[in-house]
């Protein structure tokens, strides 16, 4: 499972042409579910992300988490994070989990973030979405659950 986490001041999402969700001050998380991922991957990433200390403290040091700053999270499913771009110029997405499994694990990840007490909004799985965001920093981190599992990256 791959997550791209961006610290944001504001993010809004339009799904299939209609306004859908919005957050202020927190993280935009683009989540890619890969074939072979399971609930352990969702839990490892959710636990790490909700505790990630990348918000500034009173000394300007990145030392605060979402809970410390009252931050929110917007989670958007993004199968293109599974792109294989090694050959040619048209990527394939064969590493992406099948849609039903990806949706199940995406929902599980979202629920884990909610269960951690973080206000959470989502996109619409499989929809055409437009995201407007104001990056903060910019602070952008890419996480791979295989790294958290301490397994070799495929």
N, C-alpha and C positions, 0 to 999 in steps of 0.2 A: 504494500500500500504506500502510495506516495502522496505527500501533502506539501503544497506550497503555501506558506504562511506569510501574509503581509500585514504589517502593523498599519492601521488606517485611522484617519480622523472621521471618515464617513464613507459608507458604501451603500448604494441602492441597486436593486436588481429588478429588471423588467423581464417577465417570462411570457413568451408567445404574444408580445405586443402590449401587455398590461402590467402596470406597476404591481410588484409582488411583495418585496420586503426591503427593509432598510435597517442599518445599524449606525451607531455613532461610537467612536473611540473603542477600538478593539482590534480583532483580527478578521481578515478575509482569508478563508481556508479553501483552496482548490484541492479537492480530494480525488485521487485516481486509485481505483481498486483493480488490482492485477489478478490474473488467474492464479489460483493457489492461495490467495489471501484468505484469512479466516478471522474469527472474533478476537483472537490474540493480537493480530495486527491492528485492529480497530482500537483495542484497549491500550496497547502500547503507545500509539500515536495520540489518542485522546488524553491519556494521563500526562504525557510529555507536553502537549500543547497547552493544556489548561494551567500548567505550572511554569511555563516558559517565562523567564524574567527578562523582558526586553523593554519594559516601560521605565521611564526615568524616575529616580527618587529625588529627594530634596537637594542632593548634590549633583544632579544631572547625570548620575551613573545609571546604566540600565540594570535595575535591581528589583523591579516590581513586576508582579504577575497580573493577569486579568482580574483576579479577585481583589488584589491590592488597589487597583485603580477603578473598580466598578466597570470593567470592560465587557463588551459583547462580542459574539462570534457570528459570522455568516459563513455557512458551509455550502459549497457549490460542488456538485459532482462534476468531474472532468476526466473523461476517459482518454483524452488526448495526452495526458501525462504518461500513458503507457506507450507512447510512440516509439517505433523502431525507425531510426533515420540513418542507419548505417549504409544502406544500399540505395543508390539513386536519390532522386529529389522528392519522391512521393512517399511519405512515411506510411508504414502499416501499423495497425493497432491490435495485432494478434495477441499481445501480452495482456490486453485488457480482459477483465473477468466478463463472463456472459452477463447480459443486462439484468436478469432476475437476481443473480448472486451479487452483482455490483450494487443494485438498489438495496438489497437486504443489508449488506455490510455498511453501505452509506448511512442507512437509517440507524443501524446499530451505533456507528460512530457518533452521529448526532445525538442519540439518546444518552450516550456516555458523557458527552460534554454537558448536556442539560443536567444529568444526574450529579455532575460535579458542581452544580450551582451557578453555572455561567449562562446568562441570557443568550439564547441561540436562535438565529433565523436561518432559513435555508433558501436554496433555489428550488427548481422543479426538475426532478430527475428526468432526463431525456428531452427536456424542452429546449426550444431556441431561446437563449437568454442573452441579455445585454447587461453588463455590469459597469456602473459608473462609480469610481472610487477616488478618494483623496488619500494618497499614500502619506504615511507619517514617518519621516526620517530621510529617505526611505529605509525601512527595515524589512528585508525579505529573507526568509529561511526555507530551504528545501529539506524535508525530512523523508526518510525511507524506513519503513518498519523493519526491513531486513537488517539495517544497521542497528536498530534497537534490539533486535533478536540476536545480534552479534553473529549473523550468518554472512557468508560471502555473497556479494551482490551478483545477480545474474545478468 
